[in-house]
Amino acid sequence: MAHPYWPLFDLRVRTPRLELRPDWDEGLVEMAEAAAAGIHDPAEMPFFEPWTDAPPGDLERNALQFAWRVRAAIAPDKWQVNFLVAFDGRVIGMQSVESAHFATTRTVETGSWIGRTYQGQGIGKEMRAAVLHFAFIGLGAERAESGAFFDNPASLAVSRALGYVDNGEDIKVRRGQPARLVNLLLTRERWDATRPELPVSIDGLEPCLPLLGAA
């Protein structure tokens, strides 16, 4: 039965290997455990906010609180949907997509992570391809933006493999030090020309459209 008040609970985006589902509480526990098991080399930091530096226990709790805050703040003019990514029935990471004033800008921004155990298997590219299909086909987006620090070659490689082009740079503060962020852009036209031949299905979309400013 469809959820009567929160249609995002019924939304699913599927590929041959993955299911992306907006966060739900039981899944968030698995997500927090995946994060605590390790996402990156502790000597590196791929995120703006160094949330993975938190000690065990705090990291998991912080991850839950962050997800709850983001979910509660979703509104048509500003939203972030955190898809939990399940592989073989287990949550192994998160793929986010967000926008401000989507009805006007038709622009989204994405971010993601997966546990280190599952890296190097093409999962990062597959989940990004899935959320791009959701954005361009499901919501009718015209632009998708992303970014990665200059020393995060895996993330940059995923973006470029999916057709993104470099779109300038910014200097961000990372662990108290300046770090160069590479901005990337994918237009609808370029996505149409370069998207991978990956089967993607979306279920439960229509009731979500008004909540995301895409009706």
C-alpha positions in Angstrom: 0.0 0.0 0.0 1.3 3.5 -0.9 2.3 5.7 2.0 -0.5 8.2 2.5 1.7 11.2 3.5 5.3 10.7 2.4 5.5 9.4 -1.2 9.3 9.3 -1.2 9.0 6.1 0.9 7.5 4.4 -2.1 10.0 5.6 -4.7 12.5 3.1 -6.2 15.1 3.5 -8.9 16.6 0.2 -10.1 19.4 -1.0 -12.3 20.5 -4.6 -13.0 22.6 -4.7 -9.8 21.3 -1.9 -7.6 18.2 -0.5 -5.9 18.2 3.2 -4.9 15.5 4.1 -2.3 15.1 7.4 -0.4 16.2 6.9 3.1 14.1 5.0 5.6 15.0 4.4 9.2 15.9 0.7 9.0 18.0 1.4 5.9 19.8 4.2 7.6 21.1 1.9 10.3 22.7 -0.2 7.5 24.0 2.9 5.9 25.6 4.1 9.1 27.2 0.7 9.6 28.6 0.8 6.0 30.1 4.3 6.7 31.6 3.2 10.0 33.2 0.2 8.2 35.2 2.7 6.1 34.8 4.8 3.0 38.2 6.1 2.3 41.8 6.1 3.5 41.9 8.0 6.8 44.8 10.1 5.4 42.5 11.4 2.7 39.3 13.4 2.8 36.9 13.5 -0.1 34.2 15.4 1.6 33.7 19.1 2.3 32.6 18.3 5.8 35.0 15.8 7.4 32.2 13.8 8.9 34.1 10.5 8.6 36.7 11.8 11.1 34.2 11.3 13.9 35.0 8.4 16.3 33.0 5.2 16.2 29.5 5.6 17.7 29.5 9.4 17.1 29.9 8.8 13.3 26.9 6.5 13.1 24.7 8.7 15.2 25.8 11.8 13.3 24.9 10.1 10.0 21.4 9.3 11.3 20.9 12.8 12.5 22.1 14.3 9.2 19.7 12.1 7.2 16.8 13.0 9.4 17.4 16.7 9.2 17.7 16.6 5.4 14.6 14.5 5.0 12.5 16.8 7.3 13.6 19.9 5.3 12.4 18.6 1.8 10.2 21.2 0.2 9.4 22.0 -3.5 11.7 25.0 -3.6 14.7 23.4 -1.9 15.3 19.7 -1.4 17.8 16.9 -1.1 16.9 13.3 -1.6 19.3 10.9 -0.1 18.9 7.6 -1.9 20.3 4.6 0.0 22.0 2.2 -2.4 21.4 -1.5 -1.9 23.6 -4.2 -3.5 22.6 -7.8 -2.9 19.9 -6.6 -0.6 22.3 -4.7 1.7 22.8 -0.9 1.9 26.4 -0.1 0.9 26.3 3.7 0.4 24.3 6.8 -0.5 23.6 8.7 -3.7 22.2 12.1 -3.1 20.5 14.5 -5.6 19.5 18.0 -4.6 18.1 21.2 -6.1 17.0 24.7 -5.2 14.0 26.2 -7.1 14.0 23.2 -9.5 10.8 24.4 -11.2 12.8 27.4 -12.5 16.4 26.2 -12.7 15.8 22.6 -13.9 19.3 22.0 -12.3 20.3 19.3 -9.9 23.5 18.5 -8.0 24.7 15.1 -7.0 27.0 13.6 -4.4 27.7 10.0 -3.3 29.8 7.5 -1.4 30.1 3.7 -1.1 31.9 1.5 1.4 35.5 0.7 0.5 34.7 -3.0 0.3 32.5 -2.3 -2.7 34.7 0.1 -4.5 36.4 -0.7 -7.8 33.4 -2.8 -9.1 31.7 -0.1 -11.2 29.0 0.5 -8.6 29.8 4.2 -8.2 29.3 4.7 -11.9 26.1 2.6 -12.0 24.4 4.5 -9.1 25.3 7.9 -10.6 23.9 6.8 -14.0 20.7 5.7 -12.2 20.2 9.0 -10.4 21.0 10.9 -13.6 18.2 8.9 -15.3 16.0 9.9 -12.4 16.9 13.5 -12.8 16.7 13.8 -16.6 13.9 11.4 -17.4 12.0 11.3 -14.2 12.1 15.0 -13.2 12.8 16.7 -16.5 16.1 18.2 -15.5 18.2 20.2 -18.0 21.5 20.3 -16.1 23.3 18.2 -13.6 26.3 19.5 -11.6 28.8 17.8 -9.5 32.3 18.3 -8.1 35.3 16.6 -6.5 38.5 17.6 -5.0 41.5 17.5 -7.4 43.0 14.5 -5.5 39.9 12.3 -5.8 40.6 10.7 -9.2 38.0 8.0 -8.8 35.1 10.4 -8.4 36.4 12.6 -11.3 36.7 9.5 -13.5 33.1 8.5 -12.9 31.9 12.0 -13.8 33.9 12.2 -16.9 33.0 8.7 -18.0 29.3 9.7 -17.8 29.8 12.8 -20.0 30.4 15.6 -17.5 32.8 18.3 -18.6 35.0 20.5 -16.4 33.2 23.7 -15.3 35.8 25.8 -13.4 37.4 25.4 -10.0 36.8 26.7 -6.5 39.0 26.8 -3.4 37.3 25.1 -0.4 38.5 24.7 3.2 39.2 21.0 3.9 40.4 20.0 7.4 41.4 23.6 7.9 43.5 23.8 4.7 42.7 25.2 1.2 41.9 22.5 -1.4 41.1 22.8 -5.0 37.6 21.6 -6.0 36.9 20.7 -9.7 33.4 21.6 -10.8 31.7 19.5 -13.4 28.6 20.0 -15.6 26.4 17.6 -17.6 23.7 19.1 -19.8 20.6 17.3 -21.0 21.9 17.4 -24.6 25.2 15.9 -23.7 23.6 13.2 -21.5 21.3 12.2 -24.3 24.4 11.8 -26.5 26.7 10.0 -24.1 24.5 8.1 -21.5 25.4 4.4 -21.0 23.2 1.7 -22.3 22.1 0.8 -18.7 18.5 -0.4 -18.0 17.0 1.9 -15.4 13.5 1.7 -14.0 11.6 4.1 -11.7 8.6 3.1 -9.6 6.5 5.4 -7.5 7.6 8.6 -9.1 4.4 10.5 -10.0 3.2 11.2 -6.4 6.7 12.6 -5.6 6.8 15.2 -8.3 4.8 18.0 -6.5 7.1 17.6 -3.5 10.2 18.1 -5.7 8.8 21.0 -7.7 8.6 18.9 -10.8 4.9 18.5 -11.3 
